[in-house]
Amino acid sequence: MSPAFDRQPGPGNTGGVTVPLPPLPPVGGETTGPNVADVVTRQHRQLRKLCEQYLADGDPRTAQVLIASISRHLSAEEQYLYPAVRSLVPDGPELVSRELDEDRALLEACRLLESTDGQDLAVRLHRHTEAAAGELLPLLQRLAPVEDLVRLGNRFELAEEAAPTRPHPGTPVTPPWNKVVDPAVAIVDKVRDVVTRRTTYPKDL
């Protein structure tokens, strides 16, 4: 598993507990970029908007983009957001276990999306985004140093680009194995996307 930061206890980081990330080289003398809460919140807004668009138009291309976007997003959360919550937040393991169960159900709803009206996925996506906004992200922001939140944001965005574009509810959901399996599965997904000319990004709609 990736080594954690070696950090002494301080404000927002009590008890010497650290975010489980390898150190990143600073940019311009400091760690820069959006923090993970901003990244996740922005993406949740985009996912809800995509879902609303699909419910309104039923376009198969919108469904493809929604499925790919959710698949990438959940992969990145499982690689970086959830391990941070598990290590820093009181009752973190229980919270993460609950979210992982919900995410498996959300991926299953993605798998079935193109043969349904999308209502089940919409309900599960709403619950996913509300849990993050109302519980996980505020707790993480309260307990993790800002620098670590930015590093998490950087890692989160990198992980998304190497993530699967199709739902795989049966793949590993915790490090280190998801960090190995997800990029490998993603290669197969992306080859299939090219061969079938599948649309996977909102900008391509």
Backbone bond lengths (Angstrom), bond angles and torsions (degrees), N, CA, C in turn:
res aa  C-N    CA-C-N  psi(-1)  N-CA   C-N-CA  omega(-1)  CA-C   N-CA-C  phi
1 M - - - 1.457 - - 1.518 109.68 -
2 S 1.325 116.22 152.95 1.453 119.82 -177.91 1.506 111.04 -63.70
3 P 1.335 118.85 141.08 1.457 121.18 178.53 1.512 110.84 -69.41
4 A 1.331 116.28 152.49 1.455 120.80 179.29 1.513 109.65 -93.15
5 F 1.331 115.10 168.80 1.450 119.17 173.57 1.516 109.66 -65.35
6 D 1.312 115.90 148.89 1.465 121.21 172.97 1.515 106.11 -98.66
7 R 1.337 116.61 94.96 1.463 120.25 -172.71 1.530 109.50 -129.37
8 Q 1.318 116.65 137.69 1.445 120.95 175.32 1.523 109.85 -78.54
9 P 1.349 118.00 154.18 1.453 119.50 177.94 1.509 111.17 -58.23
10 G 1.316 115.20 145.50 1.448 120.33 178.69 1.500 109.51 -167.11
11 P 1.351 118.80 -175.01 1.453 121.14 -179.74 1.520 110.55 -56.27
12 G 1.326 115.67 132.41 1.446 120.43 178.04 1.516 113.47 75.20
13 N 1.353 116.65 6.90 1.458 119.18 -178.91 1.527 108.22 -153.10
14 T 1.335 115.92 68.04 1.448 121.21 -173.20 1.506 111.47 -79.20
15 G 1.318 115.14 151.88 1.446 121.23 173.48 1.506 115.22 73.86
16 G 1.330 118.79 7.25 1.444 120.48 177.96 1.516 114.09 75.77
17 V 1.357 118.12 8.03 1.454 120.83 178.52 1.521 109.11 -74.52
18 T 1.316 116.78 137.48 1.454 120.47 -174.13 1.506 112.14 -123.81
19 V 1.331 115.29 158.71 1.454 121.26 175.28 1.526 108.56 -72.97
20 P 1.335 118.55 130.46 1.465 120.47 -174.70 1.513 112.73 -78.03
21 L 1.322 115.55 76.46 1.457 121.55 179.44 1.522 110.12 -136.02
22 P 1.322 117.11 143.93 1.455 118.36 169.57 1.514 109.50 -70.01
23 P 1.323 118.77 149.37 1.458 119.84 179.66 1.522 111.27 -66.07
24 L 1.327 116.19 143.35 1.451 122.21 175.76 1.527 108.90 -106.08
25 P 1.317 118.03 146.88 1.466 118.82 177.06 1.519 110.20 -66.15
26 P 1.334 117.88 138.30 1.458 119.70 178.86 1.518 111.41 -68.47
27 V 1.332 115.80 152.36 1.457 122.17 177.28 1.526 107.95 -109.35
28 G 1.336 116.55 118.77 1.456 118.97 179.84 1.505 113.15 64.11
29 G 1.348 117.33 29.43 1.451 120.31 177.88 1.509 113.99 89.21
30 E 1.343 119.02 -6.17 1.457 120.64 178.74 1.524 108.96 -151.60
31 T 1.314 115.79 159.11 1.453 120.47 178.00 1.522 108.47 -77.02
32 T 1.318 118.00 125.60 1.448 121.34 -174.76 1.515 110.93 -122.40
33 G 1.326 115.02 161.11 1.457 120.73 177.52 1.514 110.79 121.84
34 P 1.330 116.52 174.47 1.464 120.46 179.39 1.518 111.13 -72.59
35 N 1.326 117.38 146.94 1.457 118.35 176.52 1.523 109.86 -81.02
36 V 1.313 116.21 163.90 1.456 120.59 -171.30 1.523 112.37 -63.83
37 A 1.325 117.35 -31.42 1.472 119.48 178.45 1.522 110.72 -65.08
38 D 1.332 116.32 -41.12 1.471 120.07 178.01 1.522 110.81 -65.20
39 V 1.334 116.73 -42.31 1.468 120.84 -179.16 1.524 110.45 -62.76
40 V 1.320 116.55 -49.41 1.467 120.43 -177.50 1.526 110.58 -65.17
41 T 1.321 117.55 -42.84 1.470 120.55 -179.69 1.518 111.07 -62.65
42 R 1.329 117.21 -43.14 1.460 120.67 178.34 1.522 111.16 -62.19
43 Q 1.322 115.78 -43.19 1.458 118.77 -179.22 1.521 111.99 -68.44
44 H 1.309 117.39 -35.76 1.462 119.48 176.69 1.524 111.34 -62.38
45 R 1.320 116.89 -39.48 1.475 119.22 175.73 1.521 110.70 -61.65
46 Q 1.328 116.55 -42.89 1.466 120.56 -180.00 1.526 111.58 -64.35
47 L 1.335 116.46 -40.46 1.460 120.37 -179.99 1.524 111.04 -66.15
48 R 1.331 117.30 -41.60 1.470 119.63 178.18 1.523 111.13 -64.22
49 K 1.331 115.89 -39.18 1.458 119.75 178.37 1.525 110.94 -64.30
50 L 1.322 117.44 -43.05 1.460 121.51 177.55 1.527 111.08 -61.63
51 C 1.331 115.69 -41.94 1.450 120.23 -179.80 1.532 110.45 -63.95
52 E 1.312 116.68 -43.49 1.468 120.30 177.42 1.522 110.81 -61.71
53 Q 1.328 116.08 -38.86 1.468 120.01 178.28 1.525 111.01 -63.01
54 Y 1.338 115.90 -42.89 1.463 118.61 179.91 1.530 111.34 -66.40
55 L 1.334 117.43 -41.08 1.459 119.85 178.37 1.521 111.17 -61.71
56 A 1.344 115.87 -30.49 1.473 119.98 -178.69 1.517 112.37 -81.33
57 D 1.355 117.54 -38.71 1.473 118.00 -172.55 1.529 114.85 -111.14
58 G 1.339 117.51 -19.13 1.459 120.13 179.83 1.520 114.06 60.32
59 D 1.326 117.18 19.27 1.460 121.79 -176.93 1.528 110.25 -71.03
60 P 1.338 118.56 126.90 1.469 120.44 178.62 1.522 113.10 -57.28
61 R 1.328 118.16 -32.53 1.465 120.47 179.56 1.531 110.11 -68.73
62 T 1.327 117.09 -37.24 1.461 120.05 175.60 1.517 109.96 -64.33
63 A 1.326 116.77 -39.70 1.464 120.78 177.29 1.523 110.80 -61.38
64 Q 1.319 117.63 -42.78 1.460 121.36 179.81 1.526 111.05 -60.69
65 V 1.322 116.45 -44.72 1.463 120.41 -179.45 1.522 110.90 -67.08
66 L 1.323 116.88 -40.47 1.466 120.83 178.96 1.522 110.50 -62.79
67 I 1.311 117.01 -46.05 1.467 121.18 178.91 1.529 111.02 -60.70
68 A 1.331 116.52 -47.25 1.463 120.24 -179.38 1.523 111.48 -63.90
69 S 1.322 116.94 -41.48 1.464 121.18 -177.78 1.524 111.11 -66.04
70 I 1.338 117.18 -42.86 1.463 120.44 178.22 1.521 110.18 -66.21
71 S 1.327 117.57 -41.74 1.466 120.85 -179.42 1.521 111.17 -60.73
72 R 1.345 116.84 -46.15 1.463 120.25 178.55 1.522 111.18 -63.09
73 H 1.320 115.63 -43.96 1.457 121.51 -175.90 1.528 111.25 -62.82
74 L 1.325 117.20 -47.38 1.462 120.07 -178.33 1.520 111.37 -66.07
75 S 1.324 117.15 -35.90 1.463 120.18 177.42 1.528 110.56 -60.21
76 A 1.323 116.79 -45.59 1.463 120.57 -179.77 1.529 111.26 -66.37
77 E 1.327 117.29 -39.14 1.466 119.69 177.71 1.528 110.66 -61.77
78 E 1.328 115.77 -42.68 1.463 119.75 -178.05 1.525 111.68 -68.76
79 Q 1.317 117.80 -29.73 1.456 120.43 -179.67 1.524 112.93 -79.13
80 Y 1.339 117.71 -34.16 1.466 119.35 -170.86 1.528 115.30 -129.46
81 L 1.335 118.73 -44.65 1.469 119.05 -177.71 1.525 111.30 -67.73
82 Y 1.312 117.58 -51.30 1.459 120.24 -175.63 1.525 113.62 -64.82
83 P 1.345 119.52 -40.66 1.474 117.40 175.77 1.533 112.59 -60.51
84 A 1.338 117.16 -34.89 1.464 119.86 178.15 1.522 110.36 -67.09
85 V 1.324 116.64 -43.92 1.467 120.33 177.58 1.526 110.00 -62.31
86 R 1.313 116.46 -42.66 1.467 120.59 -178.21 1.529 111.37 -60.98
87 S 1.332 117.20 -38.45 1.459 120.18 -174.70 1.524 113.73 -85.80
88 L 1.328 117.77 -26.42 1.464 120.36 -172.74 1.518 115.22 -105.29
89 V 1.317 117.44 -32.95 1.462 121.29 -170.25 1.525 110.72 -90.78
90 P 1.345 117.64 134.07 1.463 119.04 172.46 1.530 110.16 -56.45
91 D 1.310 116.40 136.21 1.471 122.35 -174.98 1.524 111.36 62.50
92 G 1.341 116.56 21.50 1.461 120.49 -179.28 1.514 113.71 -56.91
93 P 1.340 119.91 -45.10 1.466 119.39 -179.86 1.529 112.79 -58.42
94 E 1.337 116.60 -39.01 1.462 119.62 179.25 1.529 111.02 -68.44
95 L 1.332 116.98 -41.41 1.464 120.81 178.66 1.524 110.63 -62.60
96 V 1.328 116.33 -44.36 1.465 120.42 -178.59 1.523 110.78 -66.84
97 S 1.324 117.10 -40.77 1.465 120.03 178.04 1.519 110.80 -58.98
98 R 1.318 116.55 -41.66 1.469 120.77 177.32 1.519 111.20 -62.42
99 E 1.328 116.32 -45.12 1.467 119.81 -178.43 1.530 111.71 -66.87
100 L 1.319 116.85 -37.13 1.459 119.30 178.88 1.531 111.17 -64.27
101 D 1.323 116.36 -39.23 1.471 119.32 176.22 1.525 110.74 -61.95
102 E 1.323 115.86 -44.00 1.468 120.29 179.51 1.526 110.78 -65.46
103 D 1.321 117.00 -37.73 1.463 120.43 -179.05 1.522 111.69 -67.83
104 R 1.345 116.78 -36.02 1.472 118.63 175.85 1.523 109.89 -61.21
105 A 1.335 116.08 -40.91 1.463 119.87 179.06 1.530 110.89 -67.67
106 L 1.333 116.76 -36.00 1.459 120.38 177.46 1.528 110.76 -66.05
107 L 1.317 117.30 -41.08 1.465 119.85 177.06 1.530 111.35 -65.02
108 E 1.316 116.78 -36.58 1.458 119.70 176.99 1.533 110.34 -65.39
109 A 1.344 116.88 -38.00 1.463 120.40 175.41 1.523 110.98 -64.11
110 C 1.341 116.65 -35.76 1.471 120.53 174.98 1.531 110.62 -63.45
111 R 1.318 115.79 -42.99 1.462 120.32 -178.45 1.523 111.57 -60.03
112 L 1.332 116.05 -32.95 1.460 121.24 -176.85 1.526 113.24 -97.09
113 L 1.327 116.81 -0.52 1.463 120.11 -168.84 1.514 113.85 -55.40
114 E 1.325 117.05 -46.07 1.463 119.60 -172.38 1.527 113.48 -72.03
115 S 1.334 116.50 -5.63 1.463 119.22 174.74 1.528 112.10 -113.59
116 T 1.352 116.67 13.08 1.462 121.24 179.54 1.524 109.48 -130.87
117 D 1.340 115.69 178.40 1.465 119.80 178.37 1.525 112.82 -86.38
118 G 1.346 117.31 -2.89 1.462 121.00 175.70 1.518 114.90 87.13
119 Q 1.333 118.47 -2.16 1.461 119.58 -176.40 1.526 112.20 -67.09
120 D 1.326 117.03 -39.49 1.465 119.72 179.52 1.528 110.21 -63.50
121 L 1.318 116.87 -43.66 1.462 119.56 178.22 1.521 110.58 -62.62
122 A 1.329 117.17 -41.07 1.464 120.57 -179.26 1.523 111.24 -60.87
123 V 1.323 117.05 -42.32 1.463 121.21 179.56 1.527 110.64 -64.70
124 R 1.334 116.01 -44.49 1.464 119.70 -178.46 1.525 112.08 -69.44
125 L 1.322 116.99 -36.70 1.464 120.14 177.26 1.522 110.55 -66.14
126 H 1.319 116.94 -40.41 1.471 120.71 177.58 1.529 110.02 -60.43
127 R 1.318 117.21 -45.06 1.463 120.01 179.70 1.528 111.08 -63.05
128 H 1.330 115.75 -40.44 1.467 120.48 179.32 1.524 111.45 -60.36
129 T 1.320 116.66 -48.01 1.466 119.75 -176.86 1.519 111.65 -70.53
130 E 1.336 117.36 -35.00 1.462 120.32 179.24 1.529 111.07 -68.60
131 A 1.325 117.41 -37.92 1.467 119.98 178.75 1.519 110.79 -63.36
132 A 1.325 116.77 -39.50 1.466 120.41 179.22 1.520 111.05 -67.88
133 A 1.328 116.20 -47.78 1.470 120.27 -176.19 1.521 112.24 -68.75
134 G 1.332 116.83 -34.95 1.452 119.63 -173.83 1.512 115.20 -92.95
135 E 1.342 116.56 -14.79 1.457 118.15 -173.99 1.523 113.25 -138.83
136 L 1.315 117.85 -63.64 1.468 120.26 -169.89 1.518 112.98 -62.89
137 L 1.344 116.71 -52.40 1.460 119.15 -175.13 1.526 112.90 -67.70
138 P 1.343 120.05 -43.34 1.471 118.29 176.69 1.525 113.09 -59.48
139 L 1.340 116.93 -40.18 1.459 119.58 178.75 1.521 111.07 -64.40
140 L 1.318 116.38 -43.56 1.463 120.20 -178.97 1.526 110.77 -65.36
141 Q 1.330 117.20 -41.50 1.472 120.37 178.59 1.524 111.65 -63.29
142 R 1.317 116.42 -32.83 1.465 120.61 -178.79 1.523 111.44 -73.26
143 L 1.335 117.35 -31.59 1.457 120.92 -169.78 1.527 115.07 -104.00
144 A 1.338 117.74 -22.64 1.466 120.18 -176.06 1.524 111.04 -100.66
145 P 1.336 118.48 142.21 1.465 120.94 174.40 1.523 111.01 -61.28
146 V 1.319 116.27 149.42 1.461 121.38 -178.58 1.522 110.92 -56.91
147 E 1.333 117.01 -41.12 1.461 120.25 -179.02 1.528 111.05 -58.77
148 D 1.331 116.09 -40.94 1.460 119.39 179.97 1.524 111.42 -69.30
149 L 1.327 116.82 -35.51 1.470 120.01 177.17 1.528 110.99 -63.93
150 V 1.336 116.22 -37.18 1.465 119.81 177.57 1.524 109.99 -68.39
151 R 1.310 116.74 -42.96 1.465 119.41 178.33 1.522 111.11 -62.45
152 L 1.318 116.18 -39.10 1.459 119.74 175.44 1.525 110.77 -61.75
153 G 1.327 116.28 -40.74 1.460 119.75 177.72 1.515 112.13 -61.54
154 N 1.337 116.41 -42.18 1.466 120.59 177.52 1.523 111.12 -61.27
155 R 1.315 116.25 -48.44 1.459 121.24 -178.88 1.528 111.48 -64.84
156 F 1.311 115.80 -39.10 1.470 121.13 179.91 1.527 110.42 -58.62
157 E 1.326 116.75 -47.62 1.465 120.29 -177.49 1.526 111.47 -67.65
158 L 1.333 117.15 -36.58 1.467 120.05 176.40 1.527 110.94 -65.51
159 A 1.333 115.99 -41.61 1.468 119.94 -179.13 1.513 111.35 -63.56
160 E 1.313 116.82 -36.76 1.468 120.00 -179.72 1.518 112.44 -61.27
161 E 1.319 116.37 -39.64 1.461 119.81 -177.96 1.529 111.80 -67.36
162 A 1.325 117.07 -23.21 1.467 120.63 179.79 1.528 111.49 -105.87
163 A 1.346 116.67 18.69 1.460 121.17 -174.12 1.526 112.11 -96.08
164 P 1.322 117.46 160.03 1.466 120.95 175.85 1.527 111.65 -60.88
165 T 1.328 115.90 152.21 1.464 121.78 177.81 1.523 111.73 -107.72
166 R 1.327 116.25 4.63 1.462 121.91 178.18 1.522 108.59 -131.44
167 P 1.332 117.41 153.30 1.469 119.22 -178.74 1.523 111.80 -71.64
168 H 1.335 115.39 134.20 1.476 121.89 177.18 1.521 107.81 -134.43
169 P 1.331 117.34 77.03 1.470 120.19 -174.99 1.516 114.77 -60.63
170 G 1.327 118.19 -17.96 1.455 120.57 -175.96 1.513 115.86 -94.62
171 T 1.341 118.58 -2.10 1.462 120.40 -178.70 1.528 111.02 -79.04
172 P 1.351 118.94 161.30 1.466 120.97 179.52 1.533 111.78 -58.31
173 V 1.336 115.82 147.05 1.464 120.00 -176.40 1.523 112.90 -118.73
174 T 1.329 117.83 3.87 1.459 120.44 -179.60 1.526 110.36 -131.87
175 P 1.362 116.65 148.15 1.464 120.35 175.36 1.529 109.87 -64.79
176 P 1.329 116.75 150.61 1.463 126.34 5.07 1.524 114.23 -89.24
177 W 1.339 117.50 -11.16 1.464 118.83 -169.28 1.511 113.66 -67.79
178 N 1.345 119.15 -35.52 1.474 118.08 179.18 1.530 111.62 -66.87
179 K 1.334 116.79 -27.50 1.466 119.06 178.38 1.531 112.00 -73.15
180 V 1.315 115.84 -17.75 1.464 120.94 176.71 1.523 110.41 -93.54
181 V 1.324 116.32 -46.32 1.466 121.36 -173.16 1.522 112.10 -74.64
182 D 1.333 118.28 -43.58 1.464 120.00 -174.82 1.532 113.33 -58.52
183 P 1.341 119.89 -47.67 1.470 118.76 177.40 1.518 113.32 -61.85
184 A 1.342 116.98 -34.43 1.467 119.77 179.05 1.526 110.51 -68.06
185 V 1.328 116.30 -44.57 1.465 120.82 177.82 1.522 110.03 -63.80
186 A 1.341 116.21 -36.72 1.470 120.82 -178.57 1.518 111.79 -61.60
187 I 1.321 117.13 -36.07 1.470 119.85 179.04 1.526 110.15 -60.51
188 V 1.316 116.39 -44.59 1.462 120.47 178.68 1.525 110.42 -64.14
189 D 1.329 116.29 -44.09 1.470 120.31 178.98 1.524 111.34 -58.07
190 K 1.325 116.03 -44.90 1.459 119.44 -174.82 1.529 112.06 -71.05
191 V 1.329 116.49 -31.85 1.469 119.05 173.64 1.524 109.62 -64.54
192 R 1.317 116.70 -44.82 1.468 120.75 177.62 1.526 111.20 -61.50
193 D 1.340 116.08 -38.71 1.467 119.83 178.90 1.523 111.22 -61.11
194 V 1.328 116.16 -43.33 1.458 120.61 -179.70 1.533 110.41 -65.56
195 V 1.332 115.70 -46.51 1.461 120.44 -177.24 1.527 111.13 -62.17
196 T 1.324 116.54 -40.57 1.467 120.41 -177.47 1.531 113.16 -92.64
197 R 1.337 115.89 0.33 1.464 121.63 -178.50 1.542 111.19 56.41
198 R 1.288 114.49 44.20 1.471 121.50 -178.59 1.518 110.14 -81.54
199 T 1.313 116.05 134.99 1.465 122.41 178.54 1.530 109.17 -85.24
200 T 1.343 117.29 129.87 1.476 119.55 -175.64 1.520 114.20 -129.00
201 Y 1.327 119.40 -4.08 1.466 120.92 -179.80 1.534 110.45 -124.01
202 P 1.342 117.23 140.66 1.470 119.64 179.78 1.534 113.64 -55.82
203 K 1.331 117.57 -33.26 1.469 120.02 -177.57 1.532 111.70 -65.45
204 D 1.337 116.79 -17.68 1.467 119.98 -178.27 1.523 113.38 -91.83
205 L 1.337 116.63 -3.43 1.460 118.48 178.03 1.518 111.64 -72.69
